[in-house]
């Protein structure tokens, strides 16, 4: 009969973990490519003649790439995951390849690198938005939050990988002082190009695997919510824009995560004035993101076991983020606050900040979907990540003009975390999708 739901088998398929792995690796590679330049910005200045404006712009291509975000949301809603993932991964292959074109003219080479970063940025809407859609499509209700956490946080882990790989492979400008200047510059350039080629190879391999096997959906949906009819594209936007509760948590997510993403993308630039080396800045960035990924997956698993606790978890995480960001900001103003400015305090405050904010991402995503169901997951999460990238873009836009002094940038962190905490406190949670799965299934 017309309008009948697809049959429910009540089972999940073992291949769901392969689908999750391929999508997570795609997100990892996109984050790795996006964050290539920030951790090695001092070396890139010497090897390719990048200016401070160039470094900020290379990071800025990430949020700019979210301009066609609504197209990717429509594509995922209408054509499914396979078509969207293949288009996204092909853009990443093309972008990573452009950065490797061996052109001797530095001006042309810089333009190719910028173009490659933009194409990689265009992959952002899919790798950051599709995680809840994938988890609903393939996973049972008691695994959804965990799957969302893995799929969304692997993108952040890729950013962390850049903090580790870049400084370890590429020497800083003063690392080869015993060589003549010309050979030192060429050595640094060769090592940067080795990183670019390696990233191109990784992206190409993931694209080939997705092309060989990445189904849009399982034979039968694993839950009532996965099988149910969703709102149309137009009605979804009307529902989101008229839902005050959704707008509250959208701002609670977008403001601190947008500020933090922009801040972590130029972390080396921020820590250089307080005499933190490129390698130390890389390790700080690496452990802050890795800690966030581990805690985020653990929190999501907790949310799967004890349902209805999403708001409480977010309150804990945002309280910790507010305290950690305030500590870091006051530490950087050591001449005023007289707080000890040591490697240990910088590591601790940055790592705690990364843990609290990064681990909140999958919890936010699950709360968005529960709040506005039956709006499709890709649309609700796409709107909030687009908004987050708008805040990130505005911040980096100002950074291109005010990049000689960073205290204003640091103060944006605790301010945004505190605002988000207040919004979550005022938010009234609901679990519409979970209610449908529990009641209708029974």
C-alpha positions in Angstrom: 0.0 0.0 0.0 1.0 3.6 -0.6 2.9 5.1 2.3 3.8 1.8 3.8 7.2 1.7 5.7 10.0 -0.5 4.4 10.1 -3.9 6.2 12.1 -3.9 9.4 14.3 -6.8 10.0 15.5 -5.7 13.4 19.0 -6.7 12.5 22.3 -4.9 11.6 24.8 -5.9 9.1 28.5 -6.7 9.8 29.5 -4.6 6.7 28.3 -1.5 8.7 31.8 -1.4 10.3 33.5 -1.4 6.9 31.2 1.5 5.7 32.0 3.4 8.9 35.7 2.7 8.5 35.8 4.0 4.9 33.9 7.1 5.8 36.0 7.8 8.9 39.2 7.4 6.9 37.9 9.9 4.4 37.2 12.4 7.2 40.7 11.7 8.6 42.4 12.4 5.3 40.3 15.6 4.8 41.4 17.0 8.2 45.0 16.0 7.6 45.1 17.8 4.3 43.3 20.9 5.6 45.7 21.3 8.6 48.9 20.6 6.6 50.3 24.2 6.7 49.5 25.5 10.2 51.9 23.2 12.1 54.8 24.0 9.6 54.0 27.6 8.8 57.6 28.8 9.6 59.1 26.2 7.2 56.5 27.0 4.5 57.3 30.7 4.7 60.9 29.9 3.9 60.4 27.2 1.3 57.5 28.7 -0.7 57.6 32.4 0.3 54.3 32.3 2.1 53.4 35.4 4.1 51.3 35.5 7.3 48.3 36.4 5.2 48.9 33.2 3.0 49.1 31.0 6.1 45.8 32.4 7.4 44.2 32.1 4.0 45.3 28.4 3.6 43.3 27.7 6.8 40.5 30.0 5.7 39.8 27.8 2.6 38.2 25.3 5.0 35.3 27.5 6.0 35.1 29.0 2.5 34.6 25.4 1.2 31.3 25.3 3.2 29.7 27.8 0.8 28.0 25.0 -1.2 27.1 23.2 2.0 23.4 23.2 1.2 24.1 21.5 -2.2 25.8 18.6 -0.5 23.0 18.4 2.0 20.5 18.1 -0.9 22.6 15.6 -2.7 22.9 13.4 0.4 19.1 13.6 1.0 18.2 12.8 -2.6 20.9 10.6 -3.9 22.2 8.9 -0.7 25.7 8.4 0.8 27.5 6.6 -2.1 27.1 9.4 -4.7 27.9 12.1 -2.1 31.0 10.3 -0.8 32.3 9.6 -4.3 31.9 13.2 -5.3 33.6 14.4 -2.1 36.5 12.0 -2.4 37.1 12.9 -6.0 37.3 16.6 -5.0 39.9 15.7 -2.4 42.0 13.7 -4.9 42.0 16.6 -7.3 42.8 19.1 -4.6 45.7 17.0 -3.2 47.0 16.4 -6.7 47.0 20.2 -7.5 49.3 20.8 -4.5 51.8 18.3 -5.9 52.2 19.8 -9.4 56.0 20.5 -9.8 56.1 24.1 -11.0 59.3 26.0 -10.6 57.6 29.4 -10.5 56.8 30.0 -6.8 53.8 32.3 -7.6 52.1 29.7 -9.8 53.0 27.0 -7.2 51.4 29.1 -4.4 48.2 29.5 -6.5 48.0 25.8 -7.2 48.4 25.1 -3.4 45.7 27.5 -2.6 43.4 25.9 -5.2 44.1 22.5 -3.8 43.2 23.7 -0.3 39.9 25.1 -1.6 39.0 21.8 -3.3 39.8 20.0 -0.1 37.6 22.5 1.8 34.7 21.6 -0.5 34.8 18.1 1.0 34.2 19.5 4.5 30.4 19.6 4.3 30.2 15.9 3.7 32.8 14.6 6.2 31.5 16.9 9.0 27.8 16.5 8.4 27.1 13.0 7.2 28.1 11.1 10.5 24.5 11.1 12.1 23.0 10.2 8.7 25.4 7.3 8.3 24.8 6.1 11.9 21.0 6.2 11.6 21.1 4.4 8.2 23.4 1.6 9.3 23.4 1.2 13.1 20.9 0.2 15.7 19.7 2.7 18.3 22.1 1.4 21.0 25.1 2.0 18.7 24.2 5.3 17.0 25.9 7.7 19.3 29.1 5.7 19.2 29.0 5.5 15.3 28.4 9.2 15.1 31.3 9.9 17.4 33.8 7.7 15.4 32.6 9.1 12.0 32.7 12.7 13.1 35.8 12.7 15.3 38.2 11.0 12.9 38.2 14.3 10.9 39.6 16.0 14.0 42.0 13.2 14.4 43.3 13.9 10.9 43.9 17.5 12.0 45.8 16.1 15.0 47.9 13.9 12.6 49.0 17.0 10.8 50.3 18.5 14.1 52.4 15.3 14.5 53.5 14.5 10.9 54.3 18.0 9.8 56.8 19.1 12.5 58.4 15.6 12.6 59.0 15.3 8.8 59.6 19.0 8.0 62.6 20.6 9.9 62.1 24.2 11.2 64.1 27.0 9.4 66.8 26.9 12.0 67.1 23.1 12.1 69.9 22.9 9.4 72.0 25.8 10.4 75.2 24.0 9.5 74.2 23.9 5.8 74.4 26.9 3.5 71.1 28.9 3.2 70.2 27.7 -0.3 70.6 24.0 0.5 68.8 24.4 3.8 65.8 26.0 1.9 65.8 23.3 -0.7 65.9 20.5 2.0 62.9 22.0 3.8 61.1 22.3 0.5 61.8 18.7 -0.4 60.5 17.5 2.9 57.3 19.5 2.5 56.8 18.0 -0.9 57.3 14.6 0.5 54.3 15.3 2.9 52.2 16.5 0.0 52.9 13.4 -2.1 52.2 11.1 0.8 48.8 12.9 1.5 47.9 12.6 -2.2 48.6 8.9 -2.2 46.5 8.4 0.9 43.5 10.3 -0.5 43.8 8.4 -3.8 43.8 5.1 -2.0 40.7 6.0 0.0 38.9 7.1 -3.1 39.7 3.8 -4.9 38.3 1.8 -1.9 35.1 3.9 -1.8 34.7 3.5 -5.6 35.1 -0.3 -5.2 32.7 -0.6 -2.3 30.5 2.0 -0.5 26.8 1.2 -0.6 24.2 3.9 0.0 22.2 1.9 2.5 21.7 -1.7 3.9 19.2 -4.1 2.4 16.8 -3.4 5.3 16.8 -0.5 7.8 18.1 -1.3 11.3 15.4 0.7 13.2 12.0 2.3 12.9 13.7 5.8 12.7 15.9 4.7 9.8 12.8 3.4 7.9 10.5 6.3 8.6 9.5 9.1 6.2 11.5 12.3 6.6 10.5 15.9 5.8 11.2 17.4 2.4 14.2 19.6 1.8 12.1 22.8 1.9 9.9 21.8 4.9 13.1 20.9 6.8 14.5 24.3 6.5 11.2 25.9 7.5 11.1 23.6 10.5 14.7 24.4 11.6 14.4 28.2 11.2 11.1 28.3 13.2 12.4 26.0 16.0 13.7 28.3 18.7 15.1 25.4 20.7 17.1 24.2 17.7 18.5 27.7 17.1 19.6 27.9 20.7 21.7 24.7 20.6 22.9 25.5 17.0 24.5 28.7 18.4 25.7 26.8 21.5 27.6 24.5 19.1 28.6 26.9 16.3 30.2 29.7 18.3 32.7 27.8 20.5 33.5 25.1 17.9 34.0 27.7 15.2 36.3 29.8 17.4 38.2 26.7 18.5 38.7 25.4 15.0 40.1 28.7 13.8 42.3 29.0 16.9 43.7 25.5 16.6 44.3 25.9 12.8 46.8 28.7 13.5 48.0 27.5 16.9 51.7 27.6 15.9 51.2 31.3 14.9 49.6 32.1 18.3 52.3 30.3 20.3 55.3 31.6 18.4 55.3 35.1 20.2 55.6 33.4 23.6 58.6 31.4 22.4 57.0 28.0 21.9 58.8 26.1 19.2 57.1 24.6 16.1 57.6 21.1 17.4 56.1 21.9 20.8 53.1 23.6 19.2 52.6 20.5 17.1 52.6 18.2 20.1 50.2 20.5 22.0 47.8 20.5 19.1 48.2 16.7 18.6 47.4 15.7 22.1 44.5 18.1 22.5 42.7 16.6 19.6 43.6 13.0 20.3 42.3 13.5 23.9 39.1 14.9 22.6 38.6 12.0 20.2 39.2 9.4 22.9 36.9 11.1 25.5 34.3 11.9 22.8 34.0 8.2 21.8 33.8 7.2 25.5 31.1 9.8 26.2 29.1 8.7 23.1 29.3 5.0 24.3 28.1 6.2 27.7 25.2 8.0 26.0 24.3 4.8 24.1 24.1 2.9 27.4 22.3 5.5 29.5 19.9 7.4 27.2 18.5 10.8 27.8 21.7 12.3 29.3 22.9 14.4 26.4 22.3 17.8 28.0 23.9 16.8 31.3 27.0 15.5 29.4 27.3 18.8 27.4 27.0 20.9 30.6 30.0 19.0 32.1 32.1 19.3 28.9 31.4 23.1 28.4 32.1 23.9 32.0 35.5 22.2 31.7 36.1 24.0 28.4 35.3 27.4 29.9 37.7 26.8 32.8 40.5 25.5 30.6 40.3 28.3 28.0 40.3 30.9 30.8 43.4 29.3 32.3 45.2 29.3 28.9 44.3 32.9 28.1 45.4 34.2 31.5 48.7 32.2 31.3 49.5 33.9 28.0 49.1 37.2 29.8 51.9 36.3 32.3 53.2 39.9 32.4 49.8 41.0 33.8 48.6 38.0 35.7 52.0 36.7 36.8 50.8 33.1 36.3 53.7 30.7 35.5 54.2 30.4 31.7 55.8 26.9 31.3 55.6 24.2 28.8 53.6 22.1 31.3 50.9 24.7 31.9 50.5 25.3 28.1 50.3 21.6 27.4 47.8 21.0 30.2 45.5 23.9 29.4 45.5 23.3 25.6 45.0 19.6 26.0 42.1 20.0 28.4 40.5 22.6 26.1 40.7 20.2 23.2 39.4 17.3 25.2 36.3 19.2 26.4 35.4 20.9 23.1 36.2 18.1 20.6 34.4 15.5 22.6 31.3 17.6 22.7 30.8 17.3 18.9 29.1 13.9 18.6 27.0 14.7 21.6 25.8 17.9 20.0 25.1 16.1 16.7 22.9 13.5 18.5 21.0 16.2 20.3 20.4 18.1 17.1 18.9 15.0 15.4 16.7 14.2 18.5 15.4 17.8 18.8 14.3 18.3 15.2 13.3 14.8 14.1 11.9 14.0 11.4 14.2 16.6 9.7 16.9 14.5 7.9 20.1 14.2 9.8 22.3 15.6 7.0 20.2 18.8 6.9 20.1 19.6 10.6 23.8 18.9 11.1 24.7 20.7 7.9 23.0 23.9 9.0 24.9 23.9 12.3 28.3 23.1 10.8 27.8 25.7 8.2 27.0 28.2 10.9 30.1 27.1 12.8 32.3 27.7 9.7 30.7 31.1 9.3 32.0 32.0 12.8 35.3 30.4 12.1 35.6 32.3 8.8 34.7 35.7 10.4 37.4 35.1 13.0 40.1 34.1 10.5 39.0 37.1 8.3 39.9 39.4 11.2 43.1 37.5 11.8 44.3 38.3 8.3 44.3 42.0 9.3 45.2 41.7 13.0 47.9 39.0 13.0 50.6 40.8 15.0 49.0 40.5 18.4 46.8 37.6 19.6 45.4 38.4 23.0 42.0 39.3 21.4 41.9 35.9 19.7 42.7 34.1 22.9 39.9 35.9 24.8 37.4 34.8 22.2 37.8 31.2 23.5 36.5 31.6 27.1 33.9 34.1 26.0 32.4 31.6 23.4 32.5 28.7 25.8 30.7 30.6 28.5 28.0 31.8 26.1 27.5 28.2 24.9 27.3 27.0 28.5 24.5 29.5 29.3 22.6 28.5 26.2 22.7 24.8 27.1 21.5 25.6 30.6 18.4 27.3 29.2 17.8 24.5 26.7 14.9 22.1 27.2 15.9 18.7 25.8 13.6 16.2 24.0 14.2 12.8 22.4 11.7 12.5 19.5 13.7 9.9 17.4 14.5 7.7 20.4 10.9 7.8 21.5 9.8 6.6 18.1 12.3 3.7 18.2 11.4 2.6 21.7 7.6 2.9 21.5 7.0 1.7 18.0 9.5 -1.1 18.2 7.8 -2.4 21.4 
